[in-house]
């Protein structure tokens, strides 16, 4: 399958291409659609990982902010 990337100059031109694709019966995905789909896939993958306590996350962030080197190994 091939793809075409179109960079419209304005919203009116964007809407024109969307309507044209729909009338031709073509599948159209905007960059927002692709990003949302990837985010959902990543979230589904992350649901299967272990639980990390809020305190551990905040501690790690604080260490990074303080430029302290910590061991980032997954303990699970």
Wavefront OBJ file of the C-alpha trace (Angstrom):
o trace
v 0.000 0.000 0.000
v 1.276 3.459 -0.848
v 0.623 6.661 1.029
v 0.336 10.293 0.098
v 1.244 13.080 2.478
v -0.443 16.411 1.775
v 0.489 19.621 3.548
v -2.452 21.993 3.036
v -1.864 25.722 3.292
v -4.936 26.380 5.420
v -7.992 24.771 7.023
v -10.130 25.345 3.925
v -7.672 23.452 1.736
v -7.413 20.712 4.383
v -11.185 20.287 4.400
v -11.208 20.146 0.591
v -8.768 17.211 0.537
v -10.601 15.398 3.327
v -13.912 15.726 1.489
v -12.327 14.656 -1.801
v -10.843 11.532 -0.220
v -14.153 10.661 1.436
v -16.078 11.063 -1.831
v -13.556 8.821 -3.578
v -14.045 6.214 -0.854
v -10.437 6.403 0.251
v -9.150 5.813 3.740
v -7.788 8.978 5.269
v -5.773 9.352 8.445
v -4.538 12.626 9.819
v -1.350 12.865 11.845
v -3.581 13.245 14.909
v -5.236 9.916 14.104
v -1.882 8.181 13.741
v -0.521 9.687 16.956
v -3.688 8.741 18.861
v -3.528 5.165 17.563
v 0.121 4.844 18.585
v -0.615 6.323 22.013
v -3.446 3.843 22.534
v -1.205 0.938 21.488
v 1.504 2.101 23.909
v -1.036 2.476 26.714
v -2.362 -1.048 26.095
v 1.195 -2.403 26.206
v 1.952 -0.506 29.406
v -1.177 -1.890 31.084
v 0.566 -5.269 31.082
v 3.624 -4.038 32.997
v 4.100 -4.137 36.734
v 2.877 -1.537 39.191
v 5.258 1.196 40.323
v 4.483 3.096 43.486
v 3.884 6.824 43.168
v 6.597 7.497 45.752
v 9.193 5.636 43.678
v 8.316 7.644 40.566
v 8.498 10.929 42.465
v 11.782 9.892 44.079
v 13.286 9.066 40.693
v 12.129 12.390 39.265
v 13.589 14.212 42.254
v 16.910 12.386 41.775
v 16.993 13.406 38.128
v 16.217 17.012 39.027
v 18.990 16.960 41.601
v 21.324 15.410 39.010
v 21.963 12.423 41.238
v 22.834 9.290 39.367
v 20.654 6.353 40.300
v 20.403 2.784 39.145
v 17.456 2.626 36.763
v 17.194 -1.166 36.677
v 13.759 -2.680 36.693
v 13.487 -4.558 39.969
v 10.604 -6.779 38.852
l 1 2 3 4 5 6 7 8 9 10 11 12 13 14 15 16 17 18 19 20 21 22 23 24 25 26 27 28 29 30 31 32 33 34 35 36 37 38 39 40 41 42 43 44 45 46 47 48 49 50 51 52 53 54 55 56 57 58 59 60 61 62 63 64 65 66 67 68 69 70 71 72 73 74 75 76
